[in-house]
Amino acid sequence: MYKKWHWYVYIIECLDGTYYTGRTWDVAGRFEQHLSGLGGRYTAKHGVKRLAYFEEHDNFETASSREKQIKDWSRMKKQKLIEGEWKSDW
């Protein structure tokens, strides 16, 4: 049977209070990579506090587009998304 892949956009809160936004098909596995220091240079340098947010997408293209959108946002806007106070008219 055909298995449909899902992609996820996630935000990690770093130890220094900054946010890292990424994209993966395995949130738990990717988070473990970040915790171990093998997830990427940014999180290796800034440390990992917690997985603050993630959302599911049906395909790579929409997840990639959303990742780019969130990366361009201000810290305040990311924080509102994490806290569930994000407004679609932003």
C-alpha positions as CSV (number, residue, x, y, z in Angstrom):
1,M,0.0,0.0,0.0
2,Y,1.2,3.5,-0.8
3,K,2.4,5.5,2.2
4,K,1.7,9.3,1.9
5,W,4.5,11.4,3.3
6,H,3.8,14.3,5.5
7,W,6.2,17.2,6.0
8,Y,6.5,19.3,9.1
9,V,7.7,22.8,9.8
10,Y,9.1,23.2,13.3
11,I,10.5,25.9,15.6
12,I,13.1,25.2,18.2
13,E,13.7,27.5,21.1
14,C,17.4,27.8,21.7
15,L,19.1,28.2,25.1
16,D,19.9,31.8,24.3
17,G,16.2,32.6,23.6
18,T,16.5,32.7,19.8
19,Y,14.4,30.6,17.5
20,Y,15.4,28.1,14.8
21,T,12.9,27.2,12.1
22,G,13.3,24.0,10.1
23,R,11.5,21.4,7.9
24,T,11.5,17.7,8.2
25,W,9.4,14.5,7.6
26,D,10.3,13.2,11.1
27,V,9.9,15.7,13.9
28,A,11.1,13.5,16.7
29,G,14.1,12.2,14.9
30,R,15.1,15.6,13.7
31,F,14.7,17.1,17.2
32,E,17.0,14.3,18.6
33,Q,19.6,15.3,16.0
34,H,19.4,18.9,17.1
35,L,19.8,17.8,20.8
36,S,22.8,15.8,20.0
37,G,24.5,18.7,18.2
38,L,24.2,17.1,14.8
39,G,21.1,18.9,13.6
40,G,22.7,22.0,12.2
41,R,25.3,24.6,12.9
42,Y,22.8,27.1,14.4
43,T,21.4,24.9,17.0
44,A,24.8,23.4,17.8
45,K,26.1,26.9,18.5
46,H,23.1,28.3,20.3
47,G,22.0,25.1,22.2
48,V,18.6,23.6,22.3
49,K,16.0,24.3,25.0
50,R,12.8,22.8,23.6
51,L,10.7,22.0,20.5
52,A,8.4,25.0,20.7
53,Y,6.1,24.4,17.8
54,F,5.4,22.3,14.7
55,E,2.7,22.0,12.0
56,E,2.0,19.4,9.4
57,H,1.9,19.8,5.6
58,D,0.8,17.4,2.9
59,N,3.8,18.0,0.7
60,F,7.3,19.2,0.5
61,E,6.5,22.3,-1.5
62,T,4.0,23.8,1.0
63,A,6.2,22.9,3.9
64,S,9.2,24.6,2.2
65,S,7.1,27.7,1.4
66,R,5.8,27.9,5.0
67,E,9.3,27.4,6.5
68,K,10.6,30.4,4.4
69,Q,7.6,32.5,5.5
70,I,8.2,31.8,9.2
71,K,12.0,32.4,8.9
72,D,11.2,35.9,7.5
73,W,9.0,36.8,10.5
74,S,10.1,38.8,13.5
75,R,10.8,37.2,16.8
76,M,7.5,38.6,18.2
77,K,5.5,37.1,15.4
78,K,7.1,33.7,15.9
79,Q,6.4,33.9,19.6
80,K,2.7,34.7,18.9
81,L,2.5,31.6,16.6
82,I,4.1,29.4,19.3
83,E,1.7,30.8,21.9
84,G,-1.3,30.2,19.7
85,E,-2.0,33.9,19.3
86,W,-1.1,34.1,15.6
87,K,-3.5,36.0,13.5
88,S,-4.0,35.1,9.8
89,D,-4.2,38.7,8.7
90,W,-0.5,39.4,9.7
